[in-house]
Amino acid sequence: MSILMKPQEPQKYTVDGVKFFKKHLDKLRYDSMVTDHPITSSEISVFMILHLYTDDMGQIRSLTKDPSVSERKQLCISNLSTEHNLNYETVKKAFDSLISRKYISEVHTSNGMHYEIVDYAMYNQQFSNVANSFKPEEKSSYFRIPFALFQEKVFGPMIKQRYHTGPILLLELCQYVTAQLGTNRRDIEDVEALNGERTMVFLKKTLNTTAKRVRNFLSIIKNIFLFKPVEAKIKNPSQDRTGRKRTFSQICIDKFKFSPNVAFFKRNDELNQRKSFARVRKEMAARIKNAKIPVKWRDMKDIEKSLNRMVKLSTHLEVVNKAQKMLNYTVSKVADTLEYLHMDGELSSINRLGAFVNKCFSSAFEDYTKFLTTDDRIQVMTEYHKTYGYYPEFLTQK
Protein backbone atom coordinates (compact mmCIF):
# COMPACT_ATOMS: atom_id res chain seq x y z
CA MET A 1 0.00 0.00 0.00
CA SER A 2 1.28 3.47 -0.89
CA ILE A 3 2.10 5.82 1.98
CA LEU A 4 -0.44 8.24 0.50
CA MET A 5 -3.19 5.59 0.60
CA LYS A 6 -2.40 4.45 4.13
CA PRO A 7 -5.20 5.52 6.50
CA GLN A 8 -4.13 8.17 8.98
CA GLU A 9 -4.31 7.24 12.65
CA PRO A 10 -6.30 9.66 14.82
CA GLN A 11 -4.24 11.73 17.23
CA LYS A 12 -4.23 10.48 20.81
CA TYR A 13 -4.32 13.93 22.45
CA THR A 14 -5.85 17.29 21.63
CA VAL A 15 -5.50 20.79 23.07
CA ASP A 16 -8.26 21.49 25.60
CA GLY A 17 -9.21 25.01 24.66
CA VAL A 18 -11.02 27.48 22.42
CA LYS A 19 -10.79 27.77 18.64
CA PHE A 20 -8.72 30.61 17.13
CA PHE A 21 -8.45 31.08 13.38
CA LYS A 22 -5.14 31.53 11.56
CA LYS A 23 -6.57 34.38 9.47
CA HIS A 24 -7.26 36.33 12.64
CA LEU A 25 -3.67 35.72 13.74
CA ASP A 26 -2.43 36.93 10.35
CA LYS A 27 -4.46 40.12 10.76
CA LEU A 28 -3.05 40.66 14.26
CA ARG A 29 0.49 40.25 12.94
CA TYR A 30 -0.11 42.82 10.21
CA ASP A 31 -1.75 45.34 12.57
CA SER A 32 1.13 44.97 15.04
CA MET A 33 3.72 45.85 12.38
CA VAL A 34 2.11 48.99 10.96
CA THR A 35 3.86 52.19 11.99
CA ASP A 36 0.66 54.23 12.19
CA HIS A 37 -1.35 53.28 15.28
CA PRO A 38 -0.26 49.61 15.74
CA ILE A 39 -2.50 47.28 17.70
CA THR A 40 -1.65 47.10 21.41
CA SER A 41 -1.08 44.18 23.75
CA SER A 42 -4.28 45.03 25.66
CA GLU A 43 -6.35 44.89 22.46
CA ILE A 44 -4.86 41.53 21.44
CA SER A 45 -5.32 40.17 24.97
CA VAL A 46 -8.99 41.19 25.14
CA PHE A 47 -9.59 39.76 21.65
CA MET A 48 -8.13 36.42 22.79
CA ILE A 49 -10.22 36.46 25.99
CA LEU A 50 -13.44 37.12 24.06
CA HIS A 51 -13.02 33.75 22.36
CA LEU A 52 -13.96 32.19 25.71
CA TYR A 53 -17.45 33.66 25.40
CA THR A 54 -18.34 33.06 21.76
CA ASP A 55 -20.43 30.35 20.14
CA ASP A 56 -19.85 28.58 16.82
CA MET A 57 -21.28 31.57 14.94
CA GLY A 58 -18.92 34.04 16.64
CA GLN A 59 -21.70 35.58 18.74
CA ILE A 60 -20.64 36.94 22.13
CA ARG A 61 -23.92 36.70 24.00
CA SER A 62 -22.45 37.14 27.47
CA LEU A 63 -19.23 38.15 29.17
CA THR A 64 -19.70 35.85 32.12
CA LYS A 65 -20.19 32.09 32.53
CA ASP A 66 -22.17 32.39 35.75
CA PRO A 67 -25.78 31.35 35.00
CA SER A 68 -26.94 33.07 38.23
CA VAL A 69 -26.02 36.52 36.89
CA SER A 70 -29.02 38.29 35.47
CA GLU A 71 -29.15 38.82 31.72
CA ARG A 72 -29.19 42.59 32.28
CA LYS A 73 -25.71 42.43 33.81
CA GLN A 74 -24.12 39.85 31.56
CA LEU A 75 -22.70 42.21 28.91
CA CYS A 76 -20.52 43.95 31.43
CA ILE A 77 -16.91 45.05 30.97
CA SER A 78 -16.36 45.02 34.75
CA ASN A 79 -17.12 41.27 34.88
CA LEU A 80 -14.58 40.67 32.12
CA SER A 81 -11.87 42.76 33.79
CA THR A 82 -12.47 41.26 37.25
CA GLU A 83 -12.42 37.67 36.03
CA HIS A 84 -9.08 38.13 34.24
CA ASN A 85 -7.38 40.53 36.69
CA LEU A 86 -7.32 43.45 34.27
CA ASN A 87 -7.93 47.16 34.76
CA TYR A 88 -11.46 48.27 33.86
CA GLU A 89 -10.34 51.27 31.80
CA THR A 90 -7.83 49.10 29.93
CA VAL A 91 -10.48 46.56 28.96
CA LYS A 92 -13.04 49.25 28.04
CA LYS A 93 -10.58 51.12 25.83
CA ALA A 94 -9.37 47.89 24.20
CA PHE A 95 -12.95 46.69 23.60
CA ASP A 96 -13.92 49.98 21.92
CA SER A 97 -10.75 49.90 19.82
CA LEU A 98 -11.48 46.34 18.67
CA ILE A 99 -14.86 47.55 17.42
CA SER A 100 -13.28 50.44 15.51
CA ARG A 101 -10.63 48.10 14.06
CA LYS A 102 -13.44 45.75 12.96
CA TYR A 103 -12.34 42.77 15.04
CA ILE A 104 -15.71 42.95 16.84
CA SER A 105 -19.02 44.19 15.49
CA GLU A 106 -22.27 45.29 17.09
CA VAL A 107 -25.24 43.33 15.77
CA HIS A 108 -28.66 44.90 16.27
CA THR A 109 -31.80 42.77 16.05
CA SER A 110 -35.45 43.29 16.87
CA ASN A 111 -34.79 41.77 20.29
CA GLY A 112 -31.76 43.86 21.19
CA MET A 113 -28.05 43.96 20.49
CA HIS A 114 -25.17 41.55 20.84
CA TYR A 115 -21.52 41.45 19.78
CA GLU A 116 -19.87 39.20 17.22
CA ILE A 117 -16.27 38.38 16.35
CA VAL A 118 -15.96 39.56 12.76
CA ASP A 119 -15.64 36.75 10.16
CA TYR A 120 -15.65 34.03 12.84
CA ALA A 121 -18.81 32.40 11.47
CA MET A 122 -17.51 32.60 7.89
CA TYR A 123 -14.16 31.00 8.76
CA ASN A 124 -15.92 28.34 10.82
CA GLN A 125 -18.29 27.47 7.98
CA GLN A 126 -15.45 27.44 5.43
CA PHE A 127 -13.52 24.98 7.56
CA SER A 128 -16.57 22.78 7.98
CA ASN A 129 -17.36 22.76 4.24
CA VAL A 130 -13.85 21.84 3.03
CA ALA A 131 -12.64 19.71 5.93
CA ASN A 132 -13.04 16.55 3.86
CA SER A 133 -12.00 18.01 0.49
CA PHE A 134 -8.79 17.31 -1.38
CA LYS A 135 -7.78 20.98 -1.42
CA PRO A 136 -6.21 21.63 1.97
CA GLU A 137 -4.95 25.02 0.84
CA GLU A 138 -8.57 26.23 0.82
CA LYS A 139 -9.15 25.40 4.46
CA SER A 140 -9.75 28.16 6.99
CA SER A 141 -7.32 26.52 9.39
CA TYR A 142 -7.44 27.09 13.12
CA PHE A 143 -5.63 26.16 16.28
CA ARG A 144 -6.66 26.16 19.93
CA ILE A 145 -5.82 28.43 22.86
CA PRO A 146 -5.72 26.24 25.99
CA PHE A 147 -8.10 27.07 28.83
CA ALA A 148 -5.08 26.79 31.15
CA LEU A 149 -3.55 29.87 29.50
CA PHE A 150 -6.48 32.05 30.58
CA GLN A 151 -6.42 30.60 34.09
CA GLU A 152 -2.83 31.73 34.68
CA LYS A 153 -3.79 35.46 34.37
CA VAL A 154 -0.69 36.42 32.35
CA PHE A 155 -2.30 39.20 30.32
CA GLY A 156 -2.14 41.77 33.13
CA PRO A 157 1.68 41.60 33.61
CA MET A 158 2.24 41.63 29.83
CA ILE A 159 0.14 44.78 29.44
CA LYS A 160 1.69 46.57 32.43
CA GLN A 161 5.24 45.78 31.33
CA ARG A 162 4.49 46.77 27.71
CA TYR A 163 5.20 43.53 25.90
CA HIS A 164 3.29 44.74 22.85
CA THR A 165 3.73 41.54 20.81
CA GLY A 166 3.78 39.18 23.78
CA PRO A 167 0.21 37.91 23.16
CA ILE A 168 1.08 37.26 19.50
CA LEU A 169 4.05 35.11 20.57
CA LEU A 170 1.70 33.15 22.85
CA LEU A 171 -0.69 32.60 19.93
CA GLU A 172 2.17 31.40 17.72
CA LEU A 173 3.31 28.95 20.40
CA CYS A 174 -0.26 27.64 20.75
CA GLN A 175 -0.40 27.26 16.97
CA TYR A 176 2.86 25.29 17.01
CA VAL A 177 1.65 22.94 19.74
CA THR A 178 -1.68 22.30 17.98
CA ALA A 179 0.13 21.57 14.72
CA GLN A 180 2.54 19.17 16.43
CA LEU A 181 -0.35 17.20 17.93
CA GLY A 182 -2.46 17.22 14.80
CA THR A 183 0.13 16.52 12.10
CA ASN A 184 3.65 15.59 13.08
CA ARG A 185 3.18 13.74 16.37
CA ARG A 186 0.13 11.53 15.85
CA ASP A 187 1.99 8.63 17.44
CA ILE A 188 2.90 10.60 20.57
CA GLU A 189 2.25 8.55 23.70
CA ASP A 190 3.06 11.18 26.33
CA VAL A 191 2.42 14.91 25.96
CA GLU A 192 5.39 15.57 28.24
CA ALA A 193 7.57 14.56 25.29
CA LEU A 194 6.16 17.38 23.17
CA ASN A 195 8.62 20.29 23.00
CA GLY A 196 10.28 22.76 20.67
CA GLU A 197 13.23 25.12 20.39
CA ARG A 198 13.54 28.88 19.92
CA THR A 199 16.70 30.98 19.70
CA MET A 200 17.34 34.14 21.69
CA VAL A 201 17.70 36.02 18.41
CA PHE A 202 14.21 34.90 17.36
CA LEU A 203 12.65 35.84 20.71
CA LYS A 204 14.32 39.26 20.73
CA LYS A 205 13.08 39.96 17.23
CA THR A 206 9.55 38.67 17.90
CA LEU A 207 9.16 40.61 21.15
CA ASN A 208 11.13 43.57 19.78
CA THR A 209 13.10 43.91 22.99
CA THR A 210 16.37 43.13 24.79
CA ALA A 211 17.69 39.80 26.06
CA LYS A 212 17.04 40.89 29.64
CA ARG A 213 13.39 41.65 28.91
CA VAL A 214 13.08 38.38 26.99
CA ARG A 215 14.14 36.46 30.11
CA ASN A 216 11.64 38.48 32.16
CA PHE A 217 8.86 37.66 29.67
CA LEU A 218 9.70 33.96 29.88
CA SER A 219 9.39 34.15 33.66
CA ILE A 220 5.86 35.59 33.25
CA ILE A 221 4.70 32.67 31.08
CA LYS A 222 6.70 29.92 32.83
CA ASN A 223 3.53 28.19 34.09
CA ILE A 224 2.23 28.04 30.52
CA PHE A 225 5.37 27.44 28.44
CA LEU A 226 8.52 26.50 30.34
CA PHE A 227 11.68 27.70 28.58
CA LYS A 228 15.00 26.12 29.57
CA PRO A 229 18.39 27.26 28.21
CA VAL A 230 20.10 24.59 26.08
CA GLU A 231 22.93 26.65 24.62
CA ALA A 232 24.75 29.18 26.77
CA LYS A 233 28.21 30.68 26.74
CA ILE A 234 30.23 32.69 29.25
CA LYS A 235 31.30 36.10 28.05
CA ASN A 236 34.32 37.32 30.03
CA PRO A 237 35.11 41.05 30.39
CA SER A 238 37.40 42.44 27.72
CA GLN A 239 40.92 43.23 28.90
CA ASP A 240 41.38 45.80 26.12
CA ARG A 241 38.68 48.20 27.28
CA THR A 242 39.65 51.15 29.43
CA GLY A 243 36.37 53.02 29.88
CA ARG A 244 33.35 51.49 31.65
CA LYS A 245 35.17 48.21 32.00
CA ARG A 246 32.99 45.27 33.09
CA THR A 247 34.40 43.36 36.05
CA PHE A 248 32.13 40.30 35.96
CA SER A 249 31.53 37.39 33.62
CA GLN A 250 28.25 37.36 31.69
CA ILE A 251 26.22 34.26 30.76
CA CYS A 252 24.71 34.61 27.26
CA ILE A 253 21.89 32.26 26.25
CA ASP A 254 21.70 31.45 22.55
CA LYS A 255 18.87 28.89 22.48
CA PHE A 256 15.95 27.69 24.62
CA LYS A 257 14.05 24.43 24.71
CA PHE A 258 10.40 24.94 25.63
CA SER A 259 7.59 22.59 26.66
CA PRO A 260 3.87 23.33 27.20
CA ASN A 261 2.05 22.73 30.46
CA VAL A 262 0.52 19.21 30.43
CA ALA A 263 -2.77 20.80 31.61
CA PHE A 264 -3.17 22.01 28.02
CA PHE A 265 -4.21 18.60 26.77
CA LYS A 266 -6.97 16.03 26.96
CA ARG A 267 -6.93 12.50 25.64
CA ASN A 268 -9.03 11.64 22.57
CA ASP A 269 -10.84 8.64 23.99
CA GLU A 270 -14.15 9.55 22.31
CA LEU A 271 -12.97 11.28 19.14
CA ASN A 272 -15.90 10.35 16.87
CA GLN A 273 -18.42 11.28 19.51
CA ARG A 274 -16.87 14.71 20.04
CA LYS A 275 -16.71 15.32 16.28
CA SER A 276 -20.39 14.50 15.94
CA PHE A 277 -21.26 16.81 18.83
CA ALA A 278 -19.22 19.66 17.32
CA ARG A 279 -20.98 19.20 13.98
CA VAL A 280 -24.54 19.21 15.34
CA ARG A 281 -23.81 22.05 17.76
CA LYS A 282 -22.53 24.15 14.87
CA GLU A 283 -25.56 23.26 12.76
CA MET A 284 -28.02 24.14 15.53
CA ALA A 285 -26.23 27.42 16.25
CA ALA A 286 -26.37 28.31 12.55
CA ARG A 287 -30.10 27.54 12.33
CA ILE A 288 -30.83 29.65 15.41
CA LYS A 289 -28.77 32.56 14.13
CA ASN A 290 -30.12 32.51 10.58
CA ALA A 291 -33.71 32.41 11.86
CA LYS A 292 -32.87 35.27 14.29
CA ILE A 293 -34.28 33.31 17.22
CA PRO A 294 -33.52 35.03 20.57
CA VAL A 295 -31.85 32.45 22.81
CA LYS A 296 -30.42 33.17 26.24
CA TRP A 297 -26.96 31.92 27.14
CA ARG A 298 -28.34 29.53 29.76
CA ASP A 299 -30.93 28.13 27.33
CA MET A 300 -28.22 27.59 24.71
CA LYS A 301 -26.23 25.55 27.22
CA ASP A 302 -29.31 23.44 27.93
CA ILE A 303 -29.78 22.89 24.20
CA GLU A 304 -26.17 21.76 23.94
CA LYS A 305 -26.80 19.26 26.74
CA SER A 306 -29.68 17.84 24.73
CA LEU A 307 -27.47 17.64 21.65
CA ASN A 308 -24.84 15.80 23.66
CA ARG A 309 -27.51 13.33 24.84
CA MET A 310 -28.55 12.66 21.25
CA VAL A 311 -24.94 12.14 20.16
CA LYS A 312 -24.49 9.52 22.88
CA LEU A 313 -27.70 7.80 21.75
CA SER A 314 -26.49 7.84 18.15
CA THR A 315 -23.42 5.75 19.03
CA HIS A 316 -25.70 2.74 19.58
CA LEU A 317 -26.96 3.05 15.99
CA GLU A 318 -23.48 2.91 14.47
CA VAL A 319 -23.76 -0.88 14.19
CA VAL A 320 -26.44 -0.38 11.51
CA ASN A 321 -24.80 2.74 10.07
CA LYS A 322 -27.72 4.98 11.11
CA ALA A 323 -25.98 7.26 13.64
CA GLN A 324 -25.50 10.28 11.36
CA LYS A 325 -28.93 9.89 9.78
CA MET A 326 -30.57 9.92 13.19
CA LEU A 327 -28.69 13.08 14.22
CA ASN A 328 -29.53 14.83 10.95
CA TYR A 329 -33.21 13.95 11.35
CA THR A 330 -33.60 14.98 14.98
CA VAL A 331 -31.59 18.22 14.73
CA SER A 332 -33.45 19.27 11.59
CA LYS A 333 -36.85 18.51 13.10
CA VAL A 334 -36.14 20.39 16.36
CA ALA A 335 -34.69 23.38 14.50
CA ASP A 336 -37.75 23.46 12.23
CA THR A 337 -40.01 23.42 15.29
CA LEU A 338 -38.17 26.39 16.83
CA GLU A 339 -38.36 28.34 13.56
CA TYR A 340 -42.12 27.74 13.17
CA LEU A 341 -42.81 28.78 16.78
CA HIS A 342 -40.67 31.90 16.35
CA MET A 343 -42.44 32.88 13.11
CA ASP A 344 -45.85 32.42 14.76
CA GLY A 345 -44.81 34.45 17.82
CA GLU A 346 -45.36 31.51 20.19
CA LEU A 347 -41.71 31.01 21.25
CA SER A 348 -41.78 33.85 23.79
CA SER A 349 -44.53 32.07 25.73
CA ILE A 350 -42.23 29.14 26.58
CA ASN A 351 -40.76 29.68 30.06
CA ARG A 352 -37.96 27.10 29.91
CA LEU A 353 -36.75 26.84 26.35
CA GLY A 354 -34.01 24.32 27.23
CA ALA A 355 -36.50 21.89 28.79
CA PHE A 356 -38.86 22.32 25.84
CA VAL A 357 -36.08 21.56 23.33
CA ASN A 358 -35.10 18.48 25.33
CA LYS A 359 -38.66 17.14 25.00
CA CYS A 360 -38.63 17.95 21.28
CA PHE A 361 -35.44 15.91 20.84
CA SER A 362 -36.98 12.96 22.68
CA SER A 363 -40.06 13.14 20.48
CA ALA A 364 -37.97 13.46 17.30
CA PHE A 365 -35.89 10.43 18.32
CA GLU A 366 -39.01 8.36 18.95
CA ASP A 367 -40.26 9.33 15.50
CA TYR A 368 -36.97 8.30 13.92
CA THR A 369 -36.93 4.86 15.55
CA LYS A 370 -40.14 4.09 13.64
CA PHE A 371 -38.05 4.08 10.46
CA LEU A 372 -35.76 1.34 11.79
CA THR A 373 -36.36 -2.07 10.26
CA THR A 374 -36.77 -5.22 12.33
CA ASP A 375 -33.22 -6.32 11.39
CA ASP A 376 -31.88 -2.92 12.48
CA ARG A 377 -33.59 -3.21 15.85
CA ILE A 378 -32.28 -6.74 16.41
CA GLN A 379 -28.69 -5.73 15.58
CA VAL A 380 -28.80 -2.65 17.82
CA MET A 381 -30.37 -4.53 20.72
CA THR A 382 -27.95 -7.45 20.40
CA GLU A 383 -24.88 -5.21 20.36
CA TYR A 384 -26.23 -3.15 23.27
CA HIS A 385 -26.86 -6.30 25.31
CA LYS A 386 -23.30 -7.51 24.67
CA THR A 387 -21.93 -4.28 26.09
CA TYR A 388 -24.28 -3.54 29.00
CA GLY A 389 -25.89 -6.87 29.82
CA TYR A 390 -29.46 -5.72 29.20
CA TYR A 391 -31.55 -4.47 26.30
CA PRO A 392 -31.96 -0.73 25.60
CA GLU A 393 -35.16 0.91 26.81
CA PHE A 394 -35.28 3.26 23.84
CA LEU A 395 -36.10 0.28 21.59
CA THR A 396 -37.70 -2.31 23.88
CA GLN A 397 -40.43 0.10 24.96
CA LYS A 398 -41.82 0.26 21.39
C-alpha positions in Angstrom: 0.0 0.0 0.0 1.3 3.5 -0.9 2.1 5.8 2.0 -0.4 8.2 0.5 -3.2 5.6 0.6 -2.4 4.4 4.1 -5.2 5.5 6.5 -4.1 8.2 9.0 -4.3 7.2 12.6 -6.3 9.7 14.8 -4.2 11.7 17.2 -4.2 10.5 20.8 -4.3 13.9 22.5 -5.9 17.3 21.6 -5.5 20.8 23.1 -8.3 21.5 25.6 -9.2 25.0 24.7 -11.0 27.5 22.4 -10.8 27.8 18.6 -8.7 30.6 17.1 -8.4 31.1 13.4 -5.1 31.5 11.6 -6.6 34.4 9.5 -7.3 36.3 12.6 -3.7 35.7 13.7 -2.4 36.9 10.3 -4.5 40.1 10.8 -3.1 40.7 14.3 0.5 40.2 12.9 -0.1 42.8 10.2 -1.8 45.3 12.6 1.1 45.0 15.0 3.7 45.8 12.4 2.1 49.0 11.0 3.9 52.2 12.0 0.7 54.2 12.2 -1.4 53.3 15.3 -0.3 49.6 15.7 -2.5 47.3 17.7 -1.6 47.1 21.4 -1.1 44.2 23.8 -4.3 45.0 25.7 -6.3 44.9 22.5 -4.9 41.5 21.4 -5.3 40.2 25.0 -9.0 41.2 25.1 -9.6 39.8 21.7 -8.1 36.4 22.8 -10.2 36.5 26.0 -13.4 37.1 24.1 -13.0 33.7 22.4 -14.0 32.2 25.7 -17.4 33.7 25.4 -18.3 33.1 21.8 -20.4 30.4 20.1 -19.9 28.6 16.8 -21.3 31.6 14.9 -18.9 34.0 16.6 -21.7 35.6 18.7 -20.6 36.9 22.1 -23.9 36.7 24.0 -22.5 37.1 27.5 -19.2 38.1 29.2 -19.7 35.8 32.1 -20.2 32.1 32.5 -22.2 32.4 35.8 -25.8 31.3 35.0 -26.9 33.1 38.2 -26.0 36.5 36.9 -29.0 38.3 35.5 -29.2 38.8 31.7 -29.2 42.6 32.3 -25.7 42.4 33.8 -24.1 39.9 31.6 -22.7 42.2 28.9 -20.5 44.0 31.4 -16.9 45.1 31.0 -16.4 45.0 34.7 -17.1 41.3 34.9 -14.6 40.7 32.1 -11.9 42.8 33.8 -12.5 41.3 37.2 -12.4 37.7 36.0 -9.1 38.1 34.2 -7.4 40.5 36.7 -7.3 43.5 34.3 -7.9 47.2 34.8 -11.5 48.3 33.9 -10.3 51.3 31.8 -7.8 49.1 29.9 -10.5 46.6 29.0 -13.0 49.2 28.0 -10.6 51.1 25.8 -9.4 47.9 24.2 -13.0 46.7 23.6 -13.9 50.0 21.9 -10.8 49.9 19.8 -11.5 46.3 18.7 -14.9 47.6 17.4 -13.3 50.4 15.5 -10.6 48.1 14.1 -13.4 45.7 13.0 -12.3 42.8 15.0 -15.7 42.9 16.8 -19.0 44.2 15.5 -22.3 45.3 17.1 -25.2 43.3 15.8 -28.7 44.9 16.3 -31.8 42.8 16.1 -35.5 43.3 16.9 -34.8 41.8 20.3 -31.8 43.9 21.2 -28.0 44.0 20.5 -25.2 41.5 20.8 -21.5 41.5 19.8 -19.9 39.2 17.2 -16.3 38.4 16.3 -16.0 39.6 12.8 -15.6 36.8 10.2 -15.7 34.0 12.8 -18.8 32.4 11.5 -17.5 32.6 7.9 -14.2 31.0 8.8 -15.9 28.3 10.8 -18.3 27.5 8.0 -15.4 27.4 5.4 -13.5 25.0 7.6 -16.6 22.8 8.0 -17.4 22.8 4.2 -13.9 21.8 3.0 -12.6 19.7 5.9 -13.0 16.6 3.9 -12.0 18.0 0.5 -8.8 17.3 -1.4 -7.8 21.0 -1.4 -6.2 21.6 2.0 -4.9 25.0 0.8 -8.6 26.2 0.8 -9.2 25.4 4.5 -9.7 28.2 7.0 -7.3 26.5 9.4 -7.4 27.1 13.1 -5.6 26.2 16.3 -6.7 26.2 19.9 -5.8 28.4 22.9 -5.7 26.2 26.0 -8.1 27.1 28.8 -5.1 26.8 31.1 -3.5 29.9 29.5 -6.5 32.0 30.6 -6.4 30.6 34.1 -2.8 31.7 34.7 -3.8 35.5 34.4 -0.7 36.4 32.4 -2.3 39.2 30.3 -2.1 41.8 33.1 1.7 41.6 33.6 2.2 41.6 29.8 0.1 44.8 29.4 1.7 46.6 32.4 5.2 45.8 31.3 4.5 46.8 27.7 5.2 43.5 25.9 3.3 44.7 22.8 3.7 41.5 20.8 3.8 39.2 23.8 0.2 37.9 23.2 1.1 37.3 19.5 4.0 35.1 20.6 1.7 33.1 22.9 -0.7 32.6 19.9 2.2 31.4 17.7 3.3 28.9 20.4 -0.3 27.6 20.7 -0.4 27.3 17.0 2.9 25.3 17.0 1.7 22.9 19.7 -1.7 22.3 18.0 0.1 21.6 14.7 2.5 19.2 16.4 -0.3 17.2 17.9 -2.5 17.2 14.8 0.1 16.5 12.1 3.6 15.6 13.1 3.2 13.7 16.4 0.1 11.5 15.8 2.0 8.6 17.4 2.9 10.6 20.6 2.2 8.6 23.7 3.1 11.2 26.3 2.4 14.9 26.0 5.4 15.6 28.2 7.6 14.6 25.3 6.2 17.4 23.2 8.6 20.3 23.0 10.3 22.8 20.7 13.2 25.1 20.4 13.5 28.9 19.9 16.7 31.0 19.7 17.3 34.1 21.7 17.7 36.0 18.4 14.2 34.9 17.4 12.7 35.8 20.7 14.3 39.3 20.7 13.1 40.0 17.2 9.6 38.7 17.9 9.2 40.6 21.2 11.1 43.6 19.8 13.1 43.9 23.0 16.4 43.1 24.8 17.7 39.8 26.1 17.0 40.9 29.6 13.4 41.6 28.9 13.1 38.4 27.0 14.1 36.5 30.1 11.6 38.5 32.2 8.9 37.7 29.7 9.7 34.0 29.9 9.4 34.1 33.7 5.9 35.6 33.3 4.7 32.7 31.1 6.7 29.9 32.8 3.5 28.2 34.1 2.2 28.0 30.5 5.4 27.4 28.4 8.5 26.5 30.3 11.7 27.7 28.6 15.0 26.1 29.6 18.4 27.3 28.2 20.1 24.6 26.1 22.9 26.7 24.6 24.8 29.2 26.8 28.2 30.7 26.7 30.2 32.7 29.2 31.3 36.1 28.0 34.3 37.3 30.0 35.1 41.0 30.4 37.4 42.4 27.7 40.9 43.2 28.9 41.4 45.8 26.1 38.7 48.2 27.3 39.7 51.1 29.4 36.4 53.0 29.9 33.3 51.5 31.7 35.2 48.2 32.0 33.0 45.3 33.1 34.4 43.4 36.1 32.1 40.3 36.0 31.5 37.4 33.6 28.3 37.4 31.7 26.2 34.3 30.8 24.7 34.6 27.3 21.9 32.3 26.2 21.7 31.5 22.5 18.9 28.9 22.5 16.0 27.7 24.6 14.1 24.4 24.7 10.4 24.9 25.6 7.6 22.6 26.7 3.9 23.3 27.2 2.0 22.7 30.5 0.5 19.2 30.4 -2.8 20.8 31.6 -3.2 22.0 28.0 -4.2 18.6 26.8 -7.0 16.0 27.0 -6.9 12.5 25.6 -9.0 11.6 22.6 -10.8 8.6 24.0 -14.2 9.6 22.3 -13.0 11.3 19.1 -15.9 10.4 16.9 -18.4 11.3 19.5 -16.9 14.7 20.0 -16.7 15.3 16.3 -20.4 14.5 15.9 -21.3 16.8 18.8 -19.2 19.7 17.3 -21.0 19.2 14.0 -24.5 19.2 15.3 -23.8 22.0 17.8 -22.5 24.2 14.9 -25.6 23.3 12.8 -28.0 24.1 15.5 -26.2 27.4 16.3 -26.4 28.3 12.5 -30.1 27.5 12.3 -30.8 29.6 15.4 -28.8 32.6 14.1 -30.1 32.5 10.6 -33.7 32.4 11.9 -32.9 35.3 14.3 -34.3 33.3 17.2 -33.5 35.0 20.6 -31.9 32.4 22.8 -30.4 33.2 26.2 -27.0 31.9 27.1 -28.3 29.5 29.8 -30.9 28.1 27.3 -28.2 27.6 24.7 -26.2 25.6 27.2 -29.3 23.4 27.9 -29.8 22.9 24.2 -26.2 21.8 23.9 -26.8 19.3 26.7 -29.7 17.8 24.7 -27.5 17.6 21.6 -24.8 15.8 23.7 -27.5 13.3 24.8 -28.6 12.7 21.3 -24.9 12.1 20.2 -24.5 9.5 22.9 -27.7 7.8 21.7 -26.5 7.8 18.2 -23.4 5.8 19.0 -25.7 2.7 19.6 -27.0 3.1 16.0 -23.5 2.9 14.5 -23.8 -0.9 14.2 -26.4 -0.4 11.5 -24.8 2.7 10.1 -27.7 5.0 11.1 -26.0 7.3 13.6 -25.5 10.3 11.4 -28.9 9.9 9.8 -30.6 9.9 13.2 -28.7 13.1 14.2 -29.5 14.8 11.0 -33.2 13.9 11.3 -33.6 15.0 15.0 -31.6 18.2 14.7 -33.4 19.3 11.6 -36.8 18.5 13.1 -36.1 20.4 16.4 -34.7 23.4 14.5 -37.7 23.5 12.2 -40.0 23.4 15.3 -38.2 26.4 16.8 -38.4 28.3 13.6 -42.1 27.7 13.2 -42.8 28.8 16.8 -40.7 31.9 16.3 -42.4 32.9 13.1 -45.8 32.4 14.8 -44.8 34.4 17.8 -45.4 31.5 20.2 -41.7 31.0 21.2 -41.8 33.9 23.8 -44.5 32.1 25.7 -42.2 29.1 26.6 -40.8 29.7 30.1 -38.0 27.1 29.9 -36.8 26.8 26.4 -34.0 24.3 27.2 -36.5 21.9 28.8 -38.9 22.3 25.8 -36.1 21.6 23.3 -35.1 18.5 25.3 -38.7 17.1 25.0 -38.6 17.9 21.3 -35.4 15.9 20.8 -37.0 13.0 22.7 -40.1 13.1 20.5 -38.0 13.5 17.3 -35.9 10.4 18.3 -39.0 8.4 18.9 -40.3 9.3 15.5 -37.0 8.3 13.9 -36.9 4.9 15.5 -40.1 4.1 13.6 -38.0 4.1 10.5 -35.8 1.3 11.8 -36.4 -2.1 10.3 -36.8 -5.2 12.3 -33.2 -6.3 11.4 -31.9 -2.9 12.5 -33.6 -3.2 15.8 -32.3 -6.7 16.4 -28.7 -5.7 15.6 -28.8 -2.6 17.8 -30.4 -4.5 20.7 -27.9 -7.4 20.4 -24.9 -5.2 20.4 -26.2 -3.2 23.3 -26.9 -6.3 25.3 -23.3 -7.5 24.7 -21.9 -4.3 26.1 -24.3 -3.5 29.0 -25.9 -6.9 29.8 -29.5 -5.7 29.2 -31.5 -4.5 26.3 -32.0 -0.7 25.6 -35.2 0.9 26.8 -35.3 3.3 23.8 -36.1 0.3 21.6 -37.7 -2.3 23.9 -40.4 0.1 25.0 -41.8 0.3 21.4 
